[in-house]
Amino acid sequence: METVEINSVSLKRPRPEDDVASADEIKRQKIVEKSKAGNDSGQSIETITEQPEDMKSEIIPNEESEEQEEEELEGSDEDGDPESFADMMKHGLTESDVGITKFVSSHKGFSGILKERYSDFVVHEIGKDGRVSHLDDFSVPVDDEVNFEDPSEETFTVLSDEDKQRLEELQLFKNKETNVAIEVIEDTKEKRTIIHQAVKSLFPGLETKTEDRDGKKYIIAYHAAGKKALANPRKHSWPKSRGSYCHFVLYKENKDTMDAINVLSKFLRVKPNIFSYMGTKDKRAITVQEIAVLRITAQRLAHLNKCLMNFKLGNFSYKNHPLKLGELQGNHFTVVLRNITGTDDQIEQAMHSLREIGFINYYGMQRFGTTAVPTYQIGRAILQNNWHEVMDLILKPRPGAEKGYLVKCREEWAKTKDPAAALKKLPVKSYQSYVWNNMVSKRIEEYGLRAVPGDLILKGATAVHIEEDDVDNYTIHDVVMPLPGFDVIYPKHKIGEAYKEMLVADNLDINNMRHKIRDYSLSGAYRKIIIRPQNVNWEVVAYDDPKIPLFTTDLDKLEGKPLPVLPTDGKFRALKMEFSLPPSTYATMAIREVLKMDTSIKNQTQLNTTWLR
């Protein structure tokens, strides 16, 4: 029986003796709490007090540095033992801890189970040309030129496991041998050619030659161009008319993008850095995205479909360029919320609101980590130059804080003893996200869902204030708010002062966000406060068996699997919803707006066990 992924946090705060809050934190909290005092805008805006994370949503930031930072947090979601999970349940963050306290819709919330099965959450990448990536073709493109690197099917089986092990060790310089000799048992030209092809195709950086030894023929494998050849596969055998990069669609289940790349590179025996992509994708999901790889043939990639579980590669093409982080337009989500309790009217109101109004563009919980030491606290201490606190937060063992980014930081320190390199493993920008969440909650509480004088809008890449005589030309969907930094301006109303007060409480100067360590200088950015999803569709379905899929995936369609016949009057109801989001937005926050419920792992687990009794 599959259950909700255990990757989240509790509703309880740490005991006083475990709490890492300082006097600055207490002072800041008093300022933030002012945002809960009331709403004079006349809007019906709800405030929640306990909203921890239970699931990971899709996050594709616009900048490469931000993407890599998210990647660190995404990778921290690993299965833990019951004891460490209990620690996280006891000491984890809630949504209100990071400023997520408002809703924009007026419908009554209802419950539902998200990601009861990882196949209930499907993500399709939207490329820079606006096309949604789909896996719908396994065929391999044919070149006009005959290429020595395009091996026959026999190439993949001609080498023994022992041969492959020795060749891999030679390729990676793991032994003192300068070459590996492979005896040709059936000495024919055709057989020798296949072995030559197998070595060169499967082990980039190795060359081969034929030698006679004691009356026997051997294929001798050796290094041709030193260690550089490993990361830069051979050029001389690649047809000039073919683009240097093989682009393909990667379909994966229950695996994050970097893990998938590492698996592919291991099977291809190449370095992971020859792969490129536009964004990292969720682990607990089915995801479909475009990948590019330098000088690896479509035939070699297609062969992996016979070897790998939970991966499929297809839609191959050759192009002259790699992919770059942030190039995508967004992601299209297909989500199933199982065992929903809402009435048809509640669901209709919720989904119409999502389509017409949207949701608050909060940074989701995975931005801040899921342990007893939130990432924003470490980021704040770095900005304060409070290195003693930074080291204390990182190195002092705390319940539930022994995984993810902290482990990566400690591993880097142990390996290099370079504090700068170790600190680069920490997501300092999380503090900006923390401030932004709190300020957008206060902005919505103060002024509701309308544009007001003093708000900021973007004209091109430039932020300008809305003037009194121009306010009717804008809506809440035009309004942006800044992440604090040295290259942004702030609203001209109460919220501008609230930014300053919050940073003062944290011993930071809003007018001096440059840091003496360049990597920690924050230029700031602008972010829309309300996101309206595109291509919103939904359907309520009935079902009896919680283990059956409720829609067909790309792979199902390729393999001709029919959708199970669902009962018209089943024991359970599910909400199937589809929507597209731009980069740097969180699907979790869109779903939160629909349910208007506590989405913590604790609550989700209770829903799951109650349902399955």
N, C-alpha and C positions, 0 to 999 in steps of 0.2 A: 504494500500500500504506500503510495507516495504521499508525502505530507508537505505542509508549507515549509519553505526553506528557513532554516534556523540561522538568521544572519542579522538579528536586530537587537533591540534593547528594551529596557523596562520602563515602567511608568514611575518608579520610585527614584527619588534623588539619593545621592550617597549620604551615609552617616556623616555627621559633622567632622569626625576625626579622619574620615577618608576624603572629604571634599577638598578639592584643589583651589577653591575660590579664595581670592585675596581680598584685602580691604577695597582695592580698586574694583573688584568684581561686585562687591556689595553696593558700592556707590553707583556703579553703572546700572545695576539691577533696579535701583530706585528710580533712575531716569526712565528705563525701559518700561517699568510698571506704570508710569504715568500714562502710557498709551492705552491702558485698560480702564481709564477713569470714566470714559463715556464717549458718546458719538453725537455731535451737534449738527450733523449734516442732514438728518432726516432720513438717511439711508438705513435699510435693514441689514446691518452687517453683524454676523455672528462672531463671537470669540470663543476659541477652544483653549483648554488648559493642558491637555495631555495628548500629544500627537507624535509618538515615536515612529521610526521607520520600521517597516517589516519586509520591504522588498526593494530591489534595486531597479531603478528606471533607466531609461536610455539617456545618456548625456554625451553630447558631442560639442564641446566648446569651440569657439571660433579661432582661438589662437593655439599655436602648437604648444607653447609652454603650459597653457591651461589644460590642454588635452593630456599632456604627459602627467600633469599633476592629478587629474582625475583617474588616470590609468593606475597610479599608485593606490588610490583609494579603492578602485574597482577590484584590484588584485588582492585586497585585504580580506575579501569575503571568502573565507575558507571554512570548511566544516570543522567544528571543534568538538572536544569531548564534553560530556554533560556538565562537568564541573565548571569549565570555562564559560559555557553557555549560561549557567546559573549566575556566574559573576556578572556577565553582561546584562542579564535580566535585572540584576540588582542595582547596577551602577550606570546603566546606559543613559544616553540623552533622550529627551522627548522633543517633539516638534516645538513646543513653547520655549524650550531652552535655547533654541536657535532662531527665535523670532517668528516662527510660523504660527500665526494665531487667528487669521481672518479667513472668511469666505466671502464671495461676491454674490452668490445666488441666494434665493429666498425659499427654495423648496425644502421639504422635510427630508432629512437624510435617512438612509437605510443601510443595512449590512450586506456584505457579500465577501466571498473568499477570493483573493487575488493570488494567482500562481499556486493554486492547490496542486496543479501539475505544471511543470515548466513549459509544457506544450500549450498552455493556456495564454502564453505571452509571446507574440511573434513580432519581430521587428524587421522591416524591409528598408534598406537604405535608399535615400533619394539623392541621386547624383547631381553634379553641378549643372547638368543640362535639364534637370527636372524630371528625368525618368526614374521610375521606381525599379530597383534591382530585383530581378526574379531569377531563380534557377529553373530553366525550362529547356535546356539543350545540353546533352552530354557529348555531342560530336566534336571531333578534333579538326581544326582547320588544316587544309592541305596547301603546302607551298608549291610555287612553280619550280623552285630549285630543289634538287635532292640534297638532303642535309645529313652529314655523317653523324650529327647528334641525334637524329631521329632513329632510335633503335627499334628493332623488331621485338615482338612480344617475348621471344626466347631470351633476349638480352636480360630480362629481369629475373630469369631463373637459372642462367648458365653458371653463375658463381655460387659456391657453397656458402653456408653461413660462416664457416671458418675463414674462407677467403675474404668475405665481406668484413669480418671483424679485423683481420690483419690489415686490410686496405684502409679501413676507417682509422685505425691507429696510426698508420703511415701518413694518411692525409692530415690528421690533426697533430702530427709531430709528438705522438704519445710514447714513442719508443725510439731506440737508438738506431734502428734499421734505416738504411738509405734507400732500400728498395724491397719489393715483395715479388717473389717468383711464384707463378701459377703454372703447374704442369698441364700441358695440353694432352688429354687422354686420347681423344680421337683426333689424330693429327691430319686435319684437312684445312685447306685455305679458308673455307667457309667457317669452320669452327674457330679458327684463330681470329678471324674478322669479328665474329660475335663477341669473343672475349675482349678484344680490343675495344669494341663499342661499349660493352658493359662497364669496363673500368672507367673509360673516359666520360661516359654519360652519368654514371652513378657517383663518381668521386671527382668533383671539380678540383683542379689543381694538380692532378696526376697525369702523366704521360706514359706511354707504353712502347715497348719494342720487343721483337722476337729474338730469342737466343737459343743456340744448341748447347746442351750440357749433357755430357756422357751419353750421347746418342739420343737424347730426348729433347723435345721442343718445350720451351717455357715462354710464357708471356711475362716480361719484367715490367713492373709498375714502379715509377719513380717520380720525385718532385721535379716539375719543370721550371717553376718561377718563384719558388719560395713561398712564404706564408701569405703573400698578397693574393696569390691565385685562389685561395680558399674563399675569400670574400668577393672576388671578381672573376667569375667563371670565364673559361677560355673564350677568346674572341675569334680565333682564326677559323673555327668550324661553324660559325654562325652566319647564315646567308645574309648578304648585304641588303637584299631587297626586303628582308623581314625586320619589323620593328624590334628593338632591343628588349622590350618588356612584354611578357605574356600577362595579359589581364584576364582575370577569371572571376566568376561569382562563387563565393564561399558560403555554403549552407552549413550551419553548425547547430548542434543541440547541446545545451547545458555545459557550455565551455566559453570562457571569455576570449577576446580576440588575441591577446598576447599568448595565452596558453595554446591556442590553435596554431599560431605562427610558429611557436617553438616545436610543436609536434610535426608540422609540415617540414620545417628545416631539418629536424632530426632524421626523418624518413628520406629526405632528399640529400642529406649529408652536406648541407650548406649552412652558411651563417644566417641568422635571422634578419640581419640588417639589409639583406638584398630584397626583402619584402617591403612593400609600402601599402598604405591604406588611408582612407579619408577620416576614419573615426573608429574608436573602440566600441565594442558592442557588449551588451549584457551577458552575464554568465547564465543565470537561471532563466533561460528563454530559448526559443528558436530564432535565430537571426540569419539574415541574408544580406551580404555586403560584397562590394567589389574589392579585389586585392590585385596588386601588380607585383611581378617578381622578375628580376633581372636575368635574362638569358637562361631560362629553364623552359624547355619545350612543353607545349600543351600535351603532348603524348606522355611525357613523364608525369605531369600533374594528373592526367586522367587515370594513369595506372594506380594512383593512390586510392582511387575510389574502391579498389578491390582489397585494400589493406587496412583502411581506417574505419573505426566505429564512430558514429555521431558526426561525421563530416561527409560532405559531398562537394565536388568541384565540377564546374561546368561553365557554359557560355564563354568559351575561350576565344581570345582574339590577340593579335600582336599589334603593339603600338610603340611609338617612339618616346613615350614619356612615362615616368612613374606616377604615382598618386601622392597627394600631399594632404596632411592633416588640415581639416577645416574647409576643404573644397566642397564638401557636400552641401546640399540645400536643406537637408533635414532627414527625418525618418518617418515612415508610415507604420503605425502600430495596429495590430489586431489583438484584442484583449478579451478574455472571457472572465467574468466575475461570476463564480458559482454560488449556488445556494442563496440567491438574493431574497431579501424579505420585502422589498418595496412593492407597492401597488403599481399597476400599470400607469396610473396618473402621476405618481411620484417619479417613476422612471422617465416618463415623457417630459415632465417639467425639468428634471435634472439634465437630460440630454439636450433639450432645446436651449437651456441656459448655457450649457457648455458650447454649443454651436453658435449661439447669438452673442453671448457676453464673453465667454472664455473662463480663464482661471488666473489667479494671482501667480505671477512668474517667479515664485520662490525658488531659491536654491534648495534642492532636496536634501534629505538627511545624509545620504552617502557622501555629500560634500564635506561633512564634518566628522566623519569617522563614527564608529559605533561602540567606542570603549569609554572607560572612566576618564580618559584625558582627551577632551575634544580638540580637534585640530585648530580651532580658532584661538584657543588659549595659548597654544604654542606659537602660532602666528603672531599674536599680540605681544607675547614676551620677546620675540625676535625684534619686532618693530620698536619696542621699548629699550632695546639693547640690554635687556635683563637676562644676561647669559646664564646666571646662576639659576634662575627659574626655568629657563629653557632646558638646561641639563637635568634639573630636578624632575621636570615633567617627563622628559624622555627616559631617563635612566632609573628613576625610582620605581621599583616593581609595584604595580597596582592591580587589584582584581579586575579582570576583564580587559586589561590594556596590553596584553602580551602578544598581539598579532599585528598584521598589517604594516602601516607606515612606520610605527615605532620599531618593529623588528628590522625593517629594511634599513632604517637609520643606524641601529646598533650593528647590523651586519657590515655596513659600509665602514663604520668606525673600527670594528674589529679587523677588517681586511686592510684598510689603508692608514688608520690612525690620523686621518685628515679630517679635522672638524668641519671644514667648509664643505667637503664632499658629503659628509654625513648629513649635515643640515640641509643640503639640497634635496635630500630624500623626503623632506617635510613640506607639506602644502601650505606655505605662508599665506597664500591668497585666500585661504579659508576665512581669515579674519575679515577681509573685505566683504565676503559673502554674508557673514554673520551680521555685520553692520547693515548691509543692504536689506536683508530680511526684516530686521527690526524697524528700519526706517520706512520701508514700504507698508508695513502693518500700521505704523503710526500715521502715514500719509492717507491711507484709506479710511482710518478711523476719524481723522480730522476733516477730510473733504469729500469722502464718499467716492462714487463712481462717475465723477464728472471732471473735466479739465477746469482748472481755476487759474487766475492770474498768479504768476510766480512759478508755476510749474515749468518743467523743461520739455522741449520737443527737439527732435533732430531735423536739421535742414542739411541734407547730405550727411557729412560726417561731423558737422558742427552743431553743438547744442546751443539753443537760444531760449530765453525766457518767453513765456506767453504774456503778452501785455493785456491790460484791461479791455481795450477796444477791439482786441483780436480774439478773445477767448471763445466766441461762438463758432469760430472756424475749426475748432479742434474738439476731439472726444477723448475719453479716458484711454482709448487704444493708441493714441498718439503720444501719450505721456511717457517719458523715461525718467529714471532716477540714477544718480551716479554711484559707482563704487568709489569709495574715498581714495584720493590720490593727488599727485602734484600737478596733474594736467587736466583737471575737470573743474566745472563750476557747479554750484549748488542751487537748489530752489530758493526763491526770494520770499518765501512765506515761512510759517512756523517750522517746517521740516528742515529748512536750511540751518536754523539755530539748533534743532535737535541733533543734527549730525555733529555739530561742534561740541555740544554738551556730552554726547556719548563718547567722543574721542578724548575730551578733557578728563572724563571719569576714568578712562583707561590710560591716563598719563601720556597722551599723544597729541601732537599739534597738527590740527587739520591743515594749517598753512605751510607745514614743512613735512611732507610725506616722503621726501628723499631720505635715503638711508646711507650711512657711511659705507655699507657693503652694497655694492651696486645691484646685486641680484635681489636684494630685499627692498629696493626702491619701488614704490607703487605709483604708476602713472595714473591709474584709475581707468574707468570705462563707463559707458552708459548702457542701461538695460531697460527694456520695456517693462512696465509694471503689470500689464495685463496682456496675456496671449490668447488669441482666438484661434483654436485649431481649425485646420482645413479638412475637407473631405470627411466630415463627421457622418457616420452611419451607425445604426444600432438595430438590434433585434433581440427579442426575448424568446428563449426556447425552453422547452420542458425536456426532462431526461430522468431516467431511473438509475443508471449505472454511473457512479462518479468517476470510473476509470476510462470511460470511452471519450474519444476526442469529439469536439463539437464543431469542428470545421476541418477542411482539408488543407494541408501544407503544400508548398511547391513540390516537395519530394513525393508526397502522396499522389499528386496529379501526374508526375512523371512516371510513377510506378503503376498508375492506373487503379489506385485504391479508391473504392467508393466511400462516400460519407455514410456512417452508420445511420440507419433509419431511426429517427427519434419519435417517441410517443407524443401524441397530441395532448395527453393529460398525464404527464409524468409526476413522480414524487417531488422532484426538485425543479427549480427554475434557474436559468442563467441569463445574464446580460452579455451578449456579444456586441462589442463596440469597436469601431475603427475610426482612426483620426490620424492626421499628419501634423507634425510639429517641426518648427525650425530648429537649427542648432542651438545648443546651450540652454535648452529647456528640458524640464523633467516630466516624463509621463506620469510619474507617481503623483505629482501635484495636480495634474488634470483628473486623475482617478479619484484623488482625495476630494476634489470639488464635487464630483458626482455622488460619492457615497456620504460625504459629510459625517464620517465616523472615525473612531480611533483605529488607525491602521497599524498599531504596534504588533509585533510578532506574538506578544502575549495574548492580545485579543483575537488575532487571526488563528492561533493555535486552539483557543477555546472554541471558536466557531467551528473549527475543523473537527475537533473531538466530539462536540455536541452533535454535530450533523451526522457523524459516522457511528454513533452508538446504536 
